[in-house]
Amino acid sequence: MENLNKFQHEVHLCQKCGREIPLGAPYYSVVRNLDFFYKNPETQEEEIEIEDSQEIISLCKSCGSVFNQNSLETILKHLPIPGQETRN
C-alpha cells in the first residue's frame, strides 16, 4: 500500500504539451517491460510475470490520441538495437 500512496501525491505531466494529467484521468504511455512467460505449476496455465517496467513517455489523452499503431511502429523501426543494424 505504501507504493500506491506515493502515486497519489505525484504530479503526472504530459511530456509533449506539459499539461498536468490528473489522478484517475486516462492517458497514453509507452512502457518498456522485461517480462517472461512461464507455466503456473498449480493451474498449468501460461502466465506472464513482469520483472521490470519503465515508462518511456506519458502523454495526455489529447496528445497521445494522434499516435496510432503505424506511427509507433515507424518510430520503433528507427531505434537502435544493440547487435543489429537499424531497419529502414
PyMOL commands that set and color helices and strands:
alter all, ss='L'
color gray80, all
select helices_A, chain A and resi 2-8+61-64+69-77
alter helices_A, ss='H'
color red, helices_A
select strands_A, chain A and resi 12-13+20-21+27-39+46-60
alter strands_A, ss='S'
color yellow, strands_A
deselect
rebuild
show_as cartoon
